Amino acid sequence: MQVTDLHIYKNPQALAVVLAEKVLNLLKDALIKNEDFHIAVSGGKTPQVLFSEIASRYKDPGHWHHVYLYWVDERCVPPDHPESNFNMINDSLLRYLTLSYQHIYRMKGEDDPYAEARQYQNLIRSNVPLMNSLPCFNLVILGVGTDGHTASIFPDQIALFDSENLCEVSIHPATGQRRITLTGKVINNAKNIYVLVTGKDKSTIVANLLNEKRDIRKYPAAYIKPTHGELEWFLDDAAAKHLTR
């Protein structure tokens, strides 16, 4: 994989401390340049630790007035549902910030998923600056599942990385739950892509992807390949334990 940089930390909290500062430095750089900052975020345990760290250290309104927040994916559930990515991000981050509601573009998991995928695609096209004729996020934050999925693109739906649409509806292969997800072309068009992976249960998939000793084409995360931006992976010791150092 074309990883620009690989960072390994003792535990998720140590990772979150460093990464929170790194994210805030990106926000500051955009602010200095008088530019808006468009970020797409994921759910999951590791992003939750990151968001809590950001909320505890960087609540200053001056950091956020130029930031626009989008979702990488969302489960098709109401926003107050325990499985909702919005619910987690709201509880760990948004309720602590003075980020304008008009700058928060959540995926509406309670609506018809196919209609919402079209609506969200149009929203992104209308708001995010273009590069290579595609919307270009300043930052996309991703995770990786034990099966190698990323965003809500699962191993039996890798074709979504090549979709001409910016958003699609995917189906979880085990539960049948519908999800709305960004597709590969818009993810890979971001200026910065941060992949966050922690925990020993992820160590095998991390080793498979980053050691590249196996055929990794069956894993959606193997298709994270920036067209012009930077790709950085952030791991804890547990997730990295099988890596070839």
C-alpha positions in Angstrom: 0.0 0.0 0.0 1.2 3.5 -0.7 1.3 4.7 2.9 2.9 8.1 3.2 3.7 7.6 6.9 3.0 5.0 9.7 2.7 6.0 13.3 2.6 3.6 16.2 1.7 4.5 19.8 1.5 2.6 23.1 -2.3 2.7 23.4 -5.4 4.4 22.0 -5.1 7.3 24.4 -1.5 8.1 23.4 -2.5 7.9 19.8 -5.4 10.3 20.4 -3.3 12.9 22.1 -0.8 13.1 19.2 -3.5 12.9 16.5 -5.7 15.5 18.1 -2.9 18.0 17.9 -2.1 16.9 14.3 -5.8 17.5 13.3 -5.8 20.9 15.0 -2.6 21.9 13.1 -4.4 21.2 9.9 -7.3 23.4 11.0 -4.9 26.2 12.0 -3.1 26.0 8.6 -6.4 26.4 6.8 -7.3 29.3 9.1 -4.1 31.1 8.4 -4.8 30.7 4.7 -8.3 32.0 5.2 -9.7 28.7 3.8 -12.6 26.6 4.8 -11.8 23.1 6.2 -14.0 20.2 5.1 -13.6 17.0 7.1 -15.3 13.6 6.8 -15.4 11.5 9.9 -16.1 7.9 10.8 -17.6 6.1 13.7 -16.0 3.4 15.8 -14.1 3.1 19.2 -10.8 4.6 18.1 -12.4 7.8 16.5 -14.5 8.1 19.7 -11.3 8.3 21.8 -9.9 10.9 19.3 -13.1 13.0 19.4 -13.1 13.0 23.2 -9.5 14.1 23.3 -10.3 17.0 20.8 -13.3 18.0 22.9 -11.3 18.1 26.1 -8.4 20.1 24.7 -9.6 22.2 21.8 -13.0 23.7 22.6 -11.9 27.2 21.7 -14.4 28.6 19.2 -11.5 30.1 17.2 -10.6 26.7 16.0 -13.9 25.8 14.5 -15.7 28.6 12.7 -14.2 27.6 9.3 -14.8 23.9 9.8 -17.5 21.9 7.9 -18.2 18.4 9.2 -19.4 15.4 7.0 -19.9 11.7 7.6 -17.9 8.9 5.9 -20.8 6.5 6.5 -23.9 6.0 8.6 -26.1 3.1 9.7 -29.7 3.4 8.6 -31.0 4.1 12.1 -32.4 7.2 13.8 -29.8 9.8 15.0 -30.5 8.9 18.7 -30.0 5.2 18.1 -27.1 3.5 20.0 -25.6 2.3 16.7 -25.8 5.7 15.0 -22.4 7.2 14.1 -24.0 10.7 14.5 -25.1 9.8 18.1 -21.5 8.8 19.0 -19.9 11.8 17.4 -22.4 14.2 18.9 -21.9 12.7 22.4 -18.1 12.7 22.3 -17.4 15.9 20.3 -20.2 18.1 18.9 -22.0 18.9 22.2 -18.7 20.3 23.5 -18.0 22.6 20.6 -19.5 25.9 19.3 -19.5 24.5 15.8 -22.5 26.0 14.0 -25.3 23.6 13.2 -25.2 24.8 9.7 -21.7 23.5 9.4 -22.7 19.9 10.4 -23.8 17.7 7.5 -24.9 14.4 9.0 -26.1 11.5 6.9 -29.8 11.0 7.7 -29.9 7.3 8.5 -33.6 7.6 9.4 -34.5 8.5 5.8 -34.9 6.3 2.7 -31.2 5.2 2.2 -31.2 5.5 -1.6 -32.8 8.9 -1.5 -30.4 10.1 1.2 -27.4 8.8 -0.7 -28.4 10.9 -3.7 -29.2 13.9 -1.5 -25.8 13.6 0.3 -23.9 13.3 -3.0 -25.6 16.5 -4.2 -24.8 18.2 -0.8 -21.1 17.3 -1.1 -20.9 18.5 -4.7 -22.5 21.8 -3.7 -20.2 22.5 -0.8 -16.8 20.8 -1.1 -14.2 22.4 -3.4 -13.3 20.4 -6.5 -10.0 18.9 -7.5 -9.6 16.5 -10.4 -13.3 17.3 -11.1 -14.2 15.6 -7.8 -15.0 17.1 -4.4 -11.7 17.3 -2.4 -12.0 17.0 1.4 -9.2 18.4 3.4 -9.3 15.4 5.7 -11.0 12.0 5.7 -10.7 9.9 8.8 -11.2 6.1 8.3 -11.1 2.9 10.3 -10.6 -0.7 9.3 -12.7 -3.7 10.3 -11.3 -7.2 11.1 -12.6 -8.2 7.7 -10.7 -5.5 6.0 -13.7 -3.2 5.3 -13.4 0.5 5.5 -16.1 3.2 5.5 -19.1 0.9 4.9 -17.5 -0.8 1.9 -17.4 -4.5 2.7 -15.4 -7.3 1.0 -18.3 -8.4 -1.1 -18.9 -4.8 -2.3 -15.4 -3.7 -3.3 -16.9 -2.4 -6.6 -18.1 0.7 -4.6 -14.5 1.9 -4.7 -15.0 2.4 -8.4 -18.5 3.7 -8.3 -19.2 6.9 -10.4 -21.4 8.0 -7.5 -20.0 9.8 -4.5 -22.3 8.0 -2.1 -23.9 4.6 -2.3 -26.0 2.2 -0.1 -24.2 -0.8 1.2 -25.4 -3.8 3.0 -23.6 -5.4 6.0 -22.9 -9.0 4.9 -23.7 -10.5 8.3 -26.6 -8.5 9.6 -28.2 -7.3 6.3 -28.3 -3.7 7.8 -28.3 -1.0 5.2 -25.7 1.7 5.4 -24.9 4.9 3.5 -21.3 5.4 2.6 -18.9 7.6 0.7 -17.3 5.7 -2.2 -13.7 5.1 -3.2 -13.3 7.9 -5.7 -14.2 10.7 -3.3 -12.3 9.1 -0.4 -9.1 8.8 -2.5 -9.4 12.4 -3.7 -8.9 13.8 -0.2 -5.9 16.0 0.6 -5.2 13.9 3.7 -6.5 10.4 4.7 -5.9 9.2 8.2 -6.5 5.5 9.0 -7.0 4.8 12.7 -6.7 1.2 13.9 -6.3 0.0 17.5 -6.7 -3.3 19.4 -5.2 -6.8 19.1 -8.3 -8.0 17.2 -7.2 -5.8 14.3 -3.5 -7.0 14.4 -4.0 -9.8 11.8 -5.7 -7.6 9.2 -3.2 -4.8 9.8 -0.3 -7.2 9.2 -2.0 -8.6 6.1 -2.5 -5.1 4.6 0.8 -3.5 5.5 3.2 -6.4 5.3 1.8 -7.2 1.9 2.8 -10.8 2.2 -0.6 -12.0 1.0 -3.0 -11.1 -1.8 -4.7 -8.1 -0.3 -7.1 -7.4 -3.2 -9.9 -9.0 -1.3 -9.8 -6.3 1.4 -11.5 -3.0 0.8 -9.0 -1.1 2.9 -6.3 -2.1 0.3 -8.0 0.2 -2.1 -7.3 3.3 -0.1 -4.9 4.9 -2.6 -4.8 8.7 -2.7 -4.8 10.2 -6.1 -2.8 13.3 -5.0 -3.0 13.5 -1.2 -1.3 12.0 1.9 -2.2 8.6 3.4 -1.1 8.1 7.1 -1.9 5.1 9.3 -2.1 5.5 13.1 -1.9 2.3 15.1 -1.4 1.3 18.7 1.0 -1.4 19.8 -1.7 -4.0 20.0 -2.8 -3.5 16.4 0.8 -3.3 15.2 2.1 -6.4 17.0 2.4 -8.6 13.9 3.9 -6.0 11.6 7.4 -6.6 10.2 9.5 -3.8 11.8 
